[in-house]
Each structure stands twice: as structure tokens, then as C-alpha cells.
Amino acid sequence: MLKLLSYPLSIIYFFFFGLTLAVFHPLQWFALNVFGYEAHKRTVDILQFFLMRCQNILGTRFSFQNPYDIGTDKPLIIVTNHQSMFDIPPIIWYMRKHHCKFISKVELGKGIPSVSYNLRHGGSVLIDRKKPKEAVIAIKKFANYIEVNKRAAVIFPEGTRSRKGVPKPFQTKGLLTLFEGIPSALVVPITINNSWKTIRYGKFPLGLGAHVTFTVHQPVKLSEYEPNNLINIIEKQITEAITLD
């Protein structure tokens, strides 16, 4: 019965989701080209708020638990597991004071209103996984941008979304490149739970009634750890907080 109900609700959701992206695409262009980075950034933040409200049509709720007062005087490396495409708007919205930027696959840089424009012009980096050497160079340049501007690099080290929440082993190359390029960073581990339930049936229909939670763990100073040891620590911290119900 729940899956049957998800068909009409998914159609309503996709209508408002597409409308939101279509409306914010020219707003982003106008904000960036007329008023500059800060106006564009605020427009992108508001876009995330409305994308989350679109999810409410499906009964999705978001909880973001962050007991830490994380300052904006240092760059961040936000490391998190990855369960669905709906992981991204809450991270941008709830961590908006840190100017979150992403390492994304090059295919996302075109064809998606609002999303592709922000990835190309908002400070994120697009990499071609088929060209690993070029990808490393692009990530190094991105890391320098984060270090200089004291912003937040968000990385999903599993590489691809995990199925039914089951974590995949972390891939270390991207993390190590960020660690090398952002030496003054605070590393902020985040565990995402239940986001996979939004796509439990696939891309259509979408799942109903998911309570997606984000748990921010204790930030650590990158400079106080050996890089590979730190990866092991945060991988364990993130994955042990994943619930598989």
C-alpha cells in the first residue's frame, strides 16, 4: 500500500523539484553575474532549503545533530558516508556558514538546471574518474582554493552511494590529496542514516516517510594526526554510527 501511494506523491514531488531547479537556475546566474559570489552563495543556500521542503511532500524529515561550535577561521574537510542524492542539500543548508564545496563527477557539470551551474561556478570541482592523473591535479587545485579561502571541502570517500546504508570501504587517494593540500584544516566526520530509504524502490517511485539523520562527530585537527591513521579513525567513527534497520 505504501509503495502504491508513493507513485502519485513521487509525481507531485518531481513536479515541484523540477520547478524549483528551473526557477533557481536564472536566479543563480543573475546573483553571480550582477552581485558576485556572496549573493550567488546565498541563492544556492536558499535553493537547498526549498529542495528539502520538496522532500517533505514524500514525508521525509531531516535531523541534523551538531553539538560542536565549529568556527569559520579554519578550512574544513567534511568526510561523510553517502547513501543517496538527497544527502547533499542538508549538508549545504545546515553547514552553510562554512561555504561547502564538493568533489563531483564531471557528468554532473552539465544538463541539470541549477545543480550543474552551481558545480561549475560555485567553487566545487568536477573530476573525470576515467582520467585519474587529471583528477588528482584538479583536486590539488581545489584543495588550495579551500585552504586559502577557509571554506569546506565535502568528500564522500566511499566513491559511490552505498546500497541500503551498508558502508563501502573508504577510498584513500582523494582524502590524502585533500589532507596534503589543506594542512590547516579541521576534519569533520559526519554519519548519514536512512537517506537510502528515499530511494528504496529506485529512482521511481521514491520512498516515503524516511527520517534522514546527520550526526556530526568531534572535529579533529588534521595537523595532529598521521594521515593514514586519521583515515582509519574517522572511517571507523562514521561507519560504527550507521544503523541498518
Summary of the structure (lengths in Angstrom):
residues: 245
radius of gyration: 17.6
end to end distance: 20.2
largest distance: 52.7
contacts: 775
relative contact order: 0.18
helix: 53%
strand: 16%
